[in-house]
């Protein structure tokens, strides 16, 4: 689609880092603290959650994709019989061959080494030279959900890669406006890797006092070029869902100020929903008299302090394409302003907070639920909140 190609083109404008646009941030970017030192300050890197592991376009019928993420290795494959996507451990339980080099045969994954075939539930289906096969599942599998052009797996921080994993504690969200056809796909953007912990994006939503320094300047969409004399004023709040504990909401009202004067017709509202610990986030942006845009932002931890970040967006059919391009590009420009901070900071268990800093401790208590009780970092997060 046109937005896809435009997003890819405009993302190349970011050949230079934020370092070139804000000298004070650039000064922090070099030298960068060691990953090992930073990692020691953070809670465990792979909380329980749904994670986007691929786009639907990456996996054709009968195709196989290899992934290293969430502290493990897995393969995704699409059945050649019914197009269903399955996920299992990447290496054959027989002799350790890489299953991504195999093939899909009648809905089962065939190892390239000895042609053992594995069923979607992790059982050995056939062994070409044996009359009997193991009766129990022996290969780790993950629950898979495919929707809205994306493929997600559920990772359990308490069990990791499991043979016959239990059902996830909550379902992947259904979005009625997309399911009904009112909103249609308008584009996607691979934002690459960011060297940060997943907690940082969640905590960013309650750090109200960083909005003015980092997000108060208007930028040309999809670039880091400042628009002179145009500022953005934000009003934000955050809350967790009282009935569905895995959900949290961040509301932001924004208005442009030109030469210090607010321009009423530029008002916009955004509702940001966290489905779990910032692995899947949706932005519902309401533009007066123009319609709505809904954007996914997903984070996949490929290493303890490294996230693969992807964006995919939808809009009302009547919303002008140029406006969708503008709004999404503006958000991504502002998001990039945080990266140099995230990639150079540490996690403080007991930050020195003052009134007005935002509900940091409340967010940390909410985030702590996505770890098993015996490894809950709060101890780290909870004790710091007392």
C-alpha positions, 0 to 999 in steps of 0.5 A, a space after each residue: 500500500 502507498 502508506 507502507 512504501 512512504 513509511 519505508 522511504 521516510 524512515 530512511 531520513 533517520 539515518 542520523 540519530 537524535 544525537 544530531 538534533 539535541 546536543 544535550 542528548 548527543 552528549 549522553 550517547 557517547 560513550 554508551 554504558 556497557 550492556 552488561 552493567 545496565 542489564 544488572 540494574 533491571 528486572 528479568 527481561 522476559 515477563 509473561 505476555 503476548 508477543 508479536 513474533 512475525 508479520 503474517 506477510 512473512 509466512 506463506 502457506 507451508 513456510 517456516 520462520 526461525 526466531 531467537 527471542 524471549 531467551 529461547 529459539 523457536 520456529 513458526 510454520 504455516 500449515 499446508 493444509 489449513 493455513 494455521 500457524 504453529 510455534 515450537 522449539 527450533 531444534 528437533 528432540 531427536 538429534 538437535 537438527 534445526 527444524 527451520 531447514 525442514 519442510 511442512 508435510 500434511 500439517 506437520 513439521 518434518 526434520 531435515 536430518 532423519 525426517 521425523 515429523 512433529 505434530 503441532 502439539 509437540 508430539 512425534 507423529 511419524 518416524 520413517 524407520 520405526 514402528 513405534 513413536 513416543 506417546 507423549 509430547 516431547 517438543 516445546 510449543 507456544 500458543 499462537 494467535 494470528 490477527 490484524 496481519 500479525 502473529 503473536 505467541 504467548 510467553 510464560 515467564 514462569 515456565 519458559 519453553 514448555 511441552 504442552 503449555 497451559 492456556 494463557 491467562 488472558 486472550 489476545 484482544 479483539 478490536 471490533 472496529 477492525 473486525 467489523 471492517 470500519 477500520 482498514 489497514 493503512 500501513 506498517 513500519 519496521 522500526 528495527 532494534 532498540 537497546 532497552 528493557 521492556 519496562 522503560 516503554 511502560 514507565 515512559 507512559 507515567 513519566 509525565 514530566 518528560 513530555 515537555 523536554 522531549 516531546 514539546 517541540 513539533 517535528 516534521 513527520 517521519 523526520 527529526 527536523 524541528 518546526 520553528 515556533 511550534 510547540 506541543 502541549 500535553 495533558 496526560 493521565 494513566 490508570 489500570 483496569 479495575 476488572 481486567 488486571 492485564 490492561 492499563 490505559 494512558 490518555 493524552 490530550 495534545 494541542 499545538 501552540 504557535 508563538 505561544 498561542 494555543 490553536 484550538 482546531 489542532 486539538 487531538 486525543 489519544 487513548 493508549 492501551 497496554 495489553 500486558 507489560 508493553 509488549 502489545 500497545 495500541 494507540 487510538 487517535 481521534 482527530 476532530 472532524 477527520 476520523 480515527 486512527 488505530 496503531 499497534 506498537 509492539 516490542 519483542 525482546 530478542 535479548 535482555 536489553 534489545 527490543 524489535 519494534 514494529 508499528 502497524 496501523 489502521 484507519 477509518 475508510 474515510 480518513 484521508 491518507 495524507 492525514 494518516 501518514 502525517 499522524 503516524 509519522 508524527 508519533 514515530 518522530 516523537 517516539 524516536 526522541 526517547 531512544 537515546 535516553 532509553 539506550 543510555 540509562 539504568 533502572 533505579 530501584 528507588 528513584 528520587 521522586 518529587 510531587 508531579 513526577 507521575 505514578 511511577 510506583 503505581 506503574 511498577 506494581 502493575 508491571 510486577 504482576 507479569 512475573 511469577 511470584 517467586 521471581 517478582 522483581 518487586 522485591 525490586 519494583 514493589 519494595 521501591 514503591 513502599 
